[in-house]
């Protein structure tokens, strides 16, 4: 179960790196802002600073999970699991907040929250 937990943490981290790319690098490209339900280039420009900040938040969560995975495999399980649980737990909680924001966000929240949920649950079961 340890391997499965870390694989789900890795998938969650990679997804959050992808989200970072969209929010902080390609936000003003039509393909990106349309994906986030914006209706105009002007809206993308207006929300760009907010998206930029949000993207880095996602990147930092991903980095925490990745360092945690590396630490577990490098023989520092206490540090590693602390980072994995903290990062993936934050990803999961953010997905719950997104889901609570409205029905139109349920699909995105499910996508963002499933892999960190599995990482946390399987990690806890593995360590019990």
N, C-alpha and C positions, 0 to 999 in steps of 0.2 A: 504493500500500500504506500510505502514511502515513495517509490518510483512513480506511481500513478499520481500522487499528490504533487510531486515536483514537476511532472509533465503538465498537469493542469495549471500550476503556477506559471510555468514557462509560456503556455498558450495565452494565459491572461496577460502576462507581461508584454508579449509580442502584439496582442490586440491593442494594448494601451500605447505602445510605441506607434502603431498605425494611427490611432486616434490623435496622438500628438502631432503626427505629420499633417493630418487634415486640418487640425485646429490652429497650429502654429506656423505651418509652412504654406499650405495650399488653400487656406480659408477663402481667399477672394477669387478663386477659380470657380466658374459656374458649376462644374461637376460636384465640387465640394459643398458650396453653400446651398445648392438645391437638395443635397442629401440631408442637410440639417433643417430643411423646411423653410429656408429663407426664400423670399419672393423676388428679390432684386439685388443687383450689384451694389446699389446704395445701402441696402440693409447689411450686406456683407462688409462694406467699408465701415459702417457705423459700429458694428459689433466686433470688428477685428481685434481691438485691444482686449476685450473680454475673452474671445476665443483663444487668443495668443496665450493669455495667462492660464486659462483652463487646460490648454494643451501641455504646458509645462508641468502642471499639476499631474496630469496623466503620465508624463514621462518620468517624473520623480517616483511615482508609485511603481512603474515598471522597473526602474533601476533598483529600487529597494527589493523587489521580488527576485530580480536576477542576481543581485549580490547575495541574497539569502540562499538561493539555490546553490550557488557556487560555494558558499560557506558550509552548507550541509555536506556537500560532496568532498570538500577539502578537510573535513574532520573537525569542524567547529559547529556541531549541531545546535548548541544553545543559541549562538548568535544567528545562525542560519534560520532556524525555525522562528525565532523572534521576528526577523525581518520578513519571512514569508507570511506569517500570520498577520503581522501588522499591515503589510502592503496589500495582501489579498483581502484581508478584513476590511480595509478602507475602500478597496475597489467594490466589494460586495455592498457595503453601506451606501456608497455613492450610487450604485445601481438601484438600491431600494428608494433612495431619495428621488432618483429619476422616475422610477415607476410611480411614485406618489405624486409626481408633477402632472400627471394626466394620462388618460388611456392611450393617446397617440404615441406615448413614449414607452409603452410596455414591451414592444419588440426590441428596441434598443437596450432597454434595461435588462431584458432577459439575455440578450447577447453578451452584454458587459458583465452580468452578474453570475452567470452559470459556471464558468471556469474557475473564478476565484472561490465560489461556494464549494465546488468539488475539491479544490486544493485544500481548503480549510478543513472540511469534514473528513476527507481521507487522511490528512495530516494528523488530525486529532486521534482518529481511530488507530493510526499506525503507532502513535506514541503512547497510547493507553496500555 
